[in-house]
Amino acid sequence: MNILFNADDFGLTKGVTDGIIKAHSEGVVGSTTLMMNGKATDYAVEQAKHHPTLDIGIHLVLTWGKPVSQRSVSSLIDENGRFKYRSNYVETEPPNLDEVKKEWTAQIEAYLATGLTLHHIDSHHHIHGWEPLKQIIISLAETYSVPVRYVESLKEYPNLLLTDALWLEFYEDGVNRDIFSKLNRLDVSSVEVMTHPSFVDNDLKDVSSYTEKRKEELDILTNLSVPGWVNLL
């Protein structure tokens, strides 16, 4: 089975970035996705260039921080200029689609301006899987010729998907060393495992409720024994 351990939130903070680098250089993480509006985006770009074996994608954002676009995306932000959407976005009215495409295009263009190769697309809080945004993400994947993280809304477009399935259970109470035995039960040829390894710094404590478990993830991801039936991507 082809298994890709992807680390989300690259560039969110320095501690997150350093944790992901360690999970790659000393562990099983093969790719990560960069937030273009993170607290440590520039540092993450620098680290990515020092670790060319780590594949880098983009972590599109619509639910945290401030927009990247220099053009108006006023319908997407609150009075403080920050994105108004949160992880419960499915319970809200769909956003202005033109402004979402404008902002996400700006994020991708900012990524490409770093000189990094774009490996794939995913998003913070899986918002690229929100049904109203389906055509936008299809358009971006086709325009930039990169695959997209598996989401249910795109399952009928397997040619656009990074893997056949996405494993979300290596998170919170699901973080444990039994990951490979669980993945072995899947009837797929490829799967992406979403991970969040990190060193916990003060910036992370300020922006995320998911903190201490990230340290546990880092420990596990750097100490796994990979079975012979696994091909790490």
SULWOGI-V984730 format. One record per residue. N is the residue number from 0. RES is the residue in one letter. PHI is phi in whole degrees, 0 to 359 (NA if undefined). D_CENTER is the distance of its C-alpha to the mean C-alpha in Angstrom with 2 decimals. Layout:
# SULWOGI-V984730
N_RES_PHI_D_CENTER / N_RES_PHI_D_CENTER
This chain:
# SULWOGI-V984730
0_M_NA_21.54 / 1_N_277_18.63 / 2_I_233_15.78 / 3_L_247_12.44 / 4_F_271_10.95 / 5_N_252_7.33 / 6_A_258_6.50 / 7_D_281_3.78 / 8_D_75_5.80 / 9_F_303_7.72 / 10_G_93_10.66 / 11_L_300_10.77 / 12_T_217_14.00 / 13_K_296_16.04 / 14_G_298_16.10 / 15_V_297_12.39 / 16_T_299_12.47 / 17_D_295_15.64 / 18_G_296_14.51 / 19_I_294_11.73 / 20_I_300_14.50 / 21_K_295_16.91 / 22_A_295_14.88 / 23_H_274_14.86 / 24_S_290_18.39 / 25_E_240_19.96 / 26_G_216_17.96 / 27_V_260_16.12 / 28_V_292_12.56 / 29_G_255_12.58 / 30_S_211_9.34 / 31_T_213_6.50 / 32_T_230_4.43 / 33_L_269_6.92 / 34_M_271_7.90 / 35_M_280_11.31 / 36_N_241_13.00 / 37_G_284_12.31 / 38_K_286_15.44 / 39_A_227_15.07 / 40_T_300_13.53 / 41_D_298_16.78 / 42_Y_296_16.99 / 43_A_295_13.60 / 44_V_299_14.89 / 45_E_300_18.10 / 46_Q_294_16.71 / 47_A_300_14.79 / 48_K_289_18.18 / 49_H_273_19.91 / 50_H_228_17.86 / 51_P_294_18.02 / 52_T_281_17.41 / 53_L_272_13.72 / 54_D_288_11.92 / 55_I_240_9.63 / 56_G_244_7.55 / 57_I_245_6.64 / 58_H_259_4.32 / 59_L_299_7.51 / 60_V_238_9.31 / 61_L_216_12.47 / 62_T_235_12.86 / 63_W_204_13.03 / 64_G_75_15.13 / 65_K_250_17.09 / 66_P_296_16.88 / 67_V_265_16.88 / 68_S_301_19.47 / 69_Q_275_23.02 / 70_R_266_24.40 / 71_S_293_25.00 / 72_V_229_22.37 / 73_S_299_24.62 / 74_S_286_23.98 / 75_L_265_20.34 / 76_I_239_21.32 / 77_D_264_23.65 / 78_E_293_26.76 / 79_N_263_24.92 / 80_G_79_22.84 / 81_R_254_19.55 / 82_F_305_17.49 / 83_K_272_19.57 / 84_Y_276_17.15 / 85_R_232_15.88 / 86_S_295_14.24 / 87_N_266_17.56 / 88_Y_304_17.22 / 89_V_295_18.73 / 90_E_270_21.89 / 91_T_250_22.25 / 92_E_291_23.70 / 93_P_301_21.51 / 94_P_282_20.81 / 95_N_292_22.67 / 96_L_292_21.12 / 97_D_297_22.57 / 98_E_287_21.05 / 99_V_297_17.52 / 100_K_296_17.95 / 101_K_299_19.52 / 102_E_291_16.77 / 103_W_291_13.88 / 104_T_296_16.26 / 105_A_297_16.94 / 106_Q_296_13.38 / 107_I_293_13.27 / 108_E_296_16.81 / 109_A_296_16.17 / 110_Y_299_13.59 / 111_L_298_16.28 / 112_A_294_18.91 / 113_T_286_17.66 / 114_G_92_18.87 / 115_L_285_15.75 / 116_T_279_15.35 / 117_L_275_12.51 / 118_H_275_11.35 / 119_H_195_9.22 / 120_I_243_7.54 / 121_D_218_5.01 / 122_S_205_5.25 / 123_H_290_6.12 / 124_H_61_8.58 / 125_H_57_8.21 / 126_I_290_10.63 / 127_H_291_10.60 / 128_G_269_12.52 / 129_W_295_15.15 / 130_E_310_18.30 / 131_P_298_19.65 / 132_L_262_16.78 / 133_K_304_17.17 / 134_Q_292_19.38 / 135_I_295_17.35 / 136_I_291_14.29 / 137_I_298_16.92 / 138_S_299_18.63 / 139_L_293_15.78 / 140_A_299_14.95 / 141_E_287_18.69 / 142_T_296_19.35 / 143_Y_261_17.00 / 144_S_54_17.60 / 145_V_228_14.13 / 146_P_283_12.78 / 147_V_236_10.29 / 148_R_304_8.41 / 149_Y_303_11.43 / 150_V_218_12.51 / 151_E_301_16.19 / 152_S_293_17.01 / 153_L_247_16.49 / 154_K_296_18.18 / 155_E_275_21.25 / 156_Y_236_19.58 / 157_P_300_18.93 / 158_N_291_19.47 / 159_L_265_16.27 / 160_L_269_14.04 / 161_L_292_12.26 / 162_T_219_13.96 / 163_D_285_16.62 / 164_A_206_14.87 / 165_L_231_11.90 / 166_W_260_12.91 / 167_L_256_11.89 / 168_E_274_14.95 / 169_F_275_14.00 / 170_Y_198_13.69 / 171_E_50_16.60 / 172_D_291_19.82 / 173_G_275_18.26 / 174_V_282_17.47 / 175_N_201_20.33 / 176_R_277_21.59 / 177_D_270_22.55 / 178_I_300_19.27 / 179_F_291_20.95 / 180_S_294_23.87 / 181_K_288_21.73 / 182_L_294_19.78 / 183_N_294_23.22 / 184_R_277_24.31 / 185_L_283_21.94 / 186_D_261_23.77 / 187_V_219_21.22 / 188_S_267_21.17 / 189_S_213_17.45 / 190_V_212_14.62 / 191_E_259_11.01 / 192_V_257_10.77 / 193_M_282_7.82 / 194_T_226_8.79 / 195_H_219_9.09 / 196_P_291_11.99 / 197_S_192_13.77 / 198_F_272_17.21 / 199_V_271_18.10 / 200_D_249_19.48 / 201_N_296_21.13 / 202_D_299_18.51 / 203_L_295_16.04 / 204_K_299_18.96 / 205_D_284_19.48 / 206_V_245_16.15 / 207_S_218_14.91 / 208_S_272_16.98 / 209_Y_263_14.87 / 210_T_235_16.44 / 211_E_299_18.94 / 212_K_295_17.08 / 213_R_294_14.50 / 214_K_296_17.63 / 215_E_295_18.66 / 216_E_302_15.47 / 217_L_301_16.06 / 218_D_298_19.65 / 219_I_292_19.10 / 220_L_294_16.58 / 221_T_261_19.17 / 222_N_223_22.09 / 223_L_274_21.48 / 224_S_264_24.15 / 225_V_270_22.88 / 226_P_295_25.30 / 227_G_294_27.08 / 228_W_278_25.79 / 229_V_261_22.18 / 230_N_248_20.96 / 231_L_285_17.86 / 232_L_270_15.77
